[in-house]
Amino acid sequence: MYDLSNLKPSPGSTRDRKRVGRGMGSGQGKTAGRGQKGQRSRAGGNVRVGFEGGQMPLSRRLPKRGFTNIFSKVYAIVNVKDLEQFDADSVIDVVALRQAGLVRGRIDGVKILGNGSISKSLKIVVDAVSSSAREKIESAGGSIEVCGG
């Protein structure tokens, strides 16, 4: 039985740290694994990320196009055919879609698209819905409530 008093990492999962500069017999003596001379061998010496020794860096050589919209929303897409797995007259929201495995990860909302068909009456609460999906769901006797989005 496991309890907090006898927890240990599994065998082989941890290693001792490399003790550098502790004599020639250690295998990491003299230059302590830093090689001979140069900026990286000095105390406090290193180059910043992206620095290419004075050559024009790749990030500045490549052309820049477009922009990134920092206000864009990331919608999880769920098709009408995926809703067929739910029981009739059930309420489908983001929580139900996550539990069913149809929605994963970090999202700003859920959008229902009209790919496929549906035969059950469902009450759906999502952030966005396409016109074809709305038509199919309502023709099957279901209802859609759009919140947020």
Secondary structure, 3 states (H helix, E strand, C coil): CCCHHHCCCCCCCCCCCCCCCCCHHHCCCCCCCCCCCCHHHCCCCCCCCCCCCCCCCHHHHCCCCCCCCCCCCCEEEEEHHHHHHCCCCCEECHHHHHHCCCCCCCCCEEEEECCCCCCCCCEEEECEECHHHHHHHHHCCCEEEECCC
